[in-house]
Amino acid sequence: MEARRSKTRRSHLPVRVASRSVPIAEAKRDLSDLCARAGYGRETIVVTKHGKPIAAIISIEDLERAAVLEDQHAVELLARLIATSPGTEKVDPSKL
C-alpha cells in the first residue's frame, strides 16, 4: 500500500511505499515490535484508522532525511523569493 499525503503536508517530500499497513488497534498492541521494525529493519509502517492512513512509524534516519529535504526546499524557496523581489540582486542558494 502506498502512503498518501494529506492536503496539509508539503508536496516536496517524497512518498515512500509502506512496508506494512496496520490498524490503530494493532499498532497499540504491537507498538514495540513495530518500532523495532522501523528502527532496525528500515520498514515504514502506516497506521490506519477506519482504513485511512493517519500516521507513520519510520526510522530516525528517515525522519532526519525528511528534515534535511525540508531545509533544502526552504532555502530554494527563499532564494527564488529574493531573486524575484524588486530591487534585489541574485542570490546563490548555497550562500544562504
Backbone hydrogen bonds, N-H to C=O, Kabsch-Sander energy under -0.5 kcal/mol:
donor,donor_aa,acceptor,acceptor_aa,energy
3,A,16,R,-1.0
9,R,6,S,-1.1
13,L,10,R,-0.9
16,R,14,P,-0.5
18,A,1,M,-1.4
19,S,44,T,-1.8
20,R,44,T,-1.7
22,V,46,V,-2.8
24,I,48,T,-2.2
27,A,23,P,-2.3
28,K,24,I,-2.5
29,R,25,A,-1.9
30,D,26,E,-2.7
31,L,28,K,-0.8
34,L,30,D,-2.7
35,C,31,L,-2.7
36,A,32,S,-2.0
37,R,33,D,-2.4
38,A,34,L,-2.2
39,G,35,C,-3.2
40,Y,36,A,-2.9
41,G,36,A,-1.2
42,R,38,A,-0.5
43,E,37,R,-2.0
45,I,43,E,-0.5
45,I,57,I,-2.3
46,V,20,R,-2.6
46,V,44,T,-0.5
47,V,45,I,-0.5
47,V,55,A,-2.6
48,T,22,V,-2.9
49,K,52,K,-2.6
52,K,49,K,-1.7
54,I,47,V,-3.1
55,A,47,V,-1.5
57,I,45,I,-3.1
58,I,56,A,-0.6
63,L,59,S,-2.0
64,E,60,I,-2.8
65,R,61,E,-2.3
66,A,62,D,-2.1
67,A,63,L,-1.9
68,V,64,E,-2.2
69,L,65,R,-2.2
70,E,66,A,-2.3
71,D,67,A,-2.4
72,Q,68,V,-2.7
73,H,69,L,-2.3
74,A,70,E,-2.4
75,V,71,D,-2.2
76,E,72,Q,-2.2
77,L,73,H,-2.5
78,L,74,A,-2.4
79,A,75,V,-2.5
80,R,76,E,-2.2
81,L,77,L,-2.5
82,I,78,L,-2.6
83,A,79,A,-2.5
84,T,80,R,-1.6
85,S,81,L,-0.7
85,S,82,I,-0.8
88,T,85,S,-1.2
95,K,92,D,-2.3
96,L,93,P,-1.1
